[in-house]
Every structure is written in C-alpha cells, then in structure tokens.
C-alpha cells in the first residue's frame, strides 16, 4: 500500500535530497531504452515496477508491481530458457531497510541478459535513507535542534544534511566528568553518569598517535554521547527517546534543510556459487544512495555487492551518500563492467575489486571517495587479475586514488585517468594532478562530461581536522594534525589554531602542507595549554577539532639534537635519488621535524619536511624522491634529523 517500504516506498522524491543537477540521458542509455521498448512492444519479456504499483499486479506497463523483490520474482518465471533479453523497467524511489538479494535463479540464460533500467522519462532511485523532519529548537544558546525519528528507524551511524555527511558527537573523556586537580587536570568519573551508556563508545588513542596524544590511560575519547551535543555539525541519536539531535553548521537552516538518516546496511546483494554462477545481470541508469555502517568497529560490506558471478554490468548508475563502500565486485567475479557511472560522497572505497577477473572500471567520475577512511583508497584492487581502470576522473580523495593491495603490477592496468592531487599531502611537496596519457585524452570522454557538472551536496564549511597533537618546547609548541577529507565542496585555504589561553594563530593550507606542523609562539612556560584547529574554506570557518591533551611549555634541560637515523638507504630514481629514512628510536628529547640531506664533496643541501617526517617511526619510514640530486661527482650523502635543539648527528651513505 502507498507509504509502505520494501519494506516499501519512500515518502520523498530523489530530487528533494540529491542536490545535483539532473543531467540529460546519455546517448547509450537512450539507445538501450529504445531497443528495450521496441522489444517489449513486440511481445518480448518485460517487467514493470513502480513505486506506486501493487505487488498483486501482473507487472505490465499498465499494472506495475511495487517492489524490486517482486519484480525479481516475476523474472524468475521467465528466465529459464531465454530467447532474448528480459528488461525490468523502473519508475520512482524504492526505499529499503535491507538489501534486495539476487541469486543464481535470477541470472540470464542462453547468453541473454536481465536488464534493470529506467522506464521512459524515469530516474529510479534505490535508497536506504529516512527523511528526518519536524525539527524543533531545544536550546537556543547552543543552537541545538531535535526531531522525532521515523517509525521503524532502529539505528543509524550516518546522517546527511543537504547531501553532506555530518559527524556523531565526539570529545575527550575529561571534557565532561572530571575531578579537577590543582593543575586543572583530573580523572574520569564513573561511566554510570552517561545517558544511554550502551550506545556510548569509549575509544583508546588511535594507532600512530604522537606527541600529546601518546601518554595517559585510555579511554581517551568518547563518541556518540548525548553529553557532547552543541558542536556545529555534530549529531546524536537518542534511541530510547526516539529523537535525533543536531547542531547546524554555519549557513544551515533546519526549517528548510533536507536531513536524511541512512538506515540500510546495503541495497543490493547479488551472489552466485562456483557451480551456479549468477550470469548476465545489467543495472543501468539507477541511483543507489544512503547506506550506514552497521558496526562502528568493522569495515562494512558495500552498498552493492556482486560475487560468484559472470558478465555483470553497471552502466551509467550513480552511487552517492554512502556510509559503506560503494560497489564491491568479487570474490568469484569473472567479467565485470563499470562504465559511465558517478560515485560521490562515499565514506569508504567507491569501488572494491576483490578476487575477481577481467573487470573494467571506465569513463566514470569518482569524487569524495574514502572520505572518512583515507586508508581505503578511492578504488581498491586486491587478489584480482585482468583489472583495467581507464578514462576515469578521480578527485577529492584523501590519500590514494587507486590502491593495489595485492597481486603483481601486470594484474592492474591504469590508462588515461585524470587524477587530482590527494587532499592529504604527506610529503610536503607541491600538489600536482597525475596523468597517464597525452593531454586531451584524459578522464571521462565527451559523452560523459555532464558527470563532472553534477553537484553532490550544498556548499558548506569544512569538517574539522583529525588527530590534532601538540609538543611543548621552551616558550612555544609544535602543533600538527591530519587534514579533513571533507572540505565542504571548496578547497581548504587555511587553518586557525586556537590555544586554551585565548591566543590564536593563522596558517595557510600551503604552509601546513609544506611543513606538516606549525609553531605556536609566545607561550608562557609552566602553564598548561591545549590546542584546537579549525579549517577554513570559501564558506567560512568550520567547527573546531577536538582539543589536544594539555601540554606545558618548559625549558628542557636534557634536550639535545637527535641521534643519527637508525638506517638510511638511497636508490637512483630518474634524475634524482630516492631516500628511505628509518628514524632513530630516540629523538634527543624533542620531536624530529625535518631531515637534512646533504651531498659531498660538492655540498648541496636539501631539507625534507612534511607530515611523513612528523609522523615517521620504525614502521612508517620517510620515503622521498629528491629531484636533481646529488651532483654528478658526489661520493656520499649524509642525512641528519633536526629538532628544537638543532641538527643532529648524520648517517653517511657512500655512493661510490
């Protein structure tokens, strides 16, 4: 019945929450639609499904069924001995709490395909999102708003405002319950004081924590706590109370904003077996949107998953606003095509290819992928053969555009991709786009240029940086952080670093990228201070980061220049030299913030700075290519670290 879910039909339209330009249908889709309609008119098999249909109907154009599951079941009555393709025509928005599941019985036969595609003039949407409406101002001073949760929404980890993901509440443990000591520090009080304790997540320090964040007794951080409400861009789901709380970011008006909670862990799961592979499925021109990560501590499955299959195609589809990976191909996939698709605003990888063979990802736009899990890679390939990634545009990714996790170089072909610089520059060098074809042949072809014009979300301020850390020295402190993967739709141009004593400092994005840290001067020794960092873009300043643990500037009487690196290796690389530096176990009493690389006997001096230097350890060495170095007749290269006490001992590597 109308209003039901699939559980049924969404109560909102795609256009109301997309914040994207509706593009004309590409010529390929028009041709396929015309061919499918001609076949349907001539009596060939077709099934019609519409959000306003009825699953008791026959699935004809005049009497469509209502759900994708029912349409799939009707296909099962027609696909045993196919003489032509079967086309399933979709109209409307289909709201799912759980994925639609396809098995071997849903495959094509005799070499023909089962095609799921839009009906004429339709833009079908498969969504796992629940609209959140009825917002009320609960605390004017804190600008805190609240709304009732929709019936049936039991849990979600992902909320989107005007198409942009927002963060669950998070803070340092001592911010809420502490017994203050003489120095302003304290110990956490009983956890029994927390509201909805079972939903609160107590976190230790993150792996790789440095400086102020390494010491102390865990837990250090708290996520999803009612007590931390009030920070712009953060929300909380009071499950027992059936309400969602949110503090808007600058420029957001909850009277008009489109707010969506992702409820489904996945949207479509297609799985065959080695004995009975799922063959000949095509999904074309469909929008897949809004999924949530069901377990905060485990990498989730993708929104759309295909395994144990052959000859599966995704053509001109959209995968957007996903708290999970976008599309997972494999294991056990032999022959897969992704062509002309849009992937945008995806917390994990946009495309995962795992234990698959002969997969092509082409002519697609991939933007803001792995935005909340930079280690994942925008496209991730592992244990697969015959994978081609070509003529794609990949932009707004934190670290890695195409991540090859395992296998040989011959297993993955990358050609003619237009790849923007990563948002997170570890190496301290200027950012450049990377290309692998002649100019004019890069990226998506003319037929899909409209993908580049689609807007994924309303412009907003950037998310705060992560992993802010401080190290106190004599009258100053070093401060570092990890830049956000969610810049609000325009580049982060700078940062505001604020000290708990009221002082502030501005740092340009380029300066921070070059050094990987900033120096906060004019601090009073022996007075505890903490720091927050705010990112700034064209829309303004975003919310502040979590504060660092407090540090006390003081004169370090035992501070010495750092010892020589534990090990160094150098390898000729083109016109330069690749240098690999493993830091010493000790740092002389202060962090190493740069390395001097010097040739001899002709002295040419290079200084290596950047986040990779600041965060280096035995498991994460500094690996850099130094261009146009060393001079032709150099006999050796020396490498020495520098801390607040100066340049330390050098390790010398003979070149001849």
Secondary structure, 3 states (H helix, E strand, C coil): CCCCECCEECCCCCHHHHCCCCCCCCHHHHHHHHHHHHHHHCCCCEEEEECCCCCCCCCCCCCCECCHHHHHHHHHCCCCCCCCCEEEEEECEEECCCCEEECHHHCCCCCCCEEEEECCCCCCEEECEEECCCCEEEECCCCEEEEECCCCCCCCCEEEECCEEEEECEEEHHHCCECCCCCCCCCECCHHHCCCHHHCEEECCCCCCCHHHCCCCCCCEEECCHHHCCCCCEEEEECCCCEEEEECCCCCCCCCCCEEEECCCCCEEEECCCCCCEECEEEECCEEEEECCCCCCCCCCCCEEEECEEEEEEECCEEEEECCCCEEECCCEEEEEEECCEEEEECCCCEEEECEEEEEEECCEEEEECCCCHHHCCEEEECCEEEEEECCEEECCCCCCEEECCCCHHHEEEECCEECCCCCCCCCCCCCCEECCCCCCCCCCHHHHHHHHCCCCCCCCCCCCEEEEEEECCCCEEEEEECCCCCCCCCCCEEEEEECCCCEEEEEHHHHHHHCCEEECCCCCCCEECEEEEEEECCEECCCCCCCCCEECCCCCCCCCCCCCCEEEEEEECCEEEEEEECCCCCCCCCCCEEEEEEECCCCEEEECCHHHHCCECCECEEEEECCCCCCCCCEEEEEEEECCEEEEEEEEECC
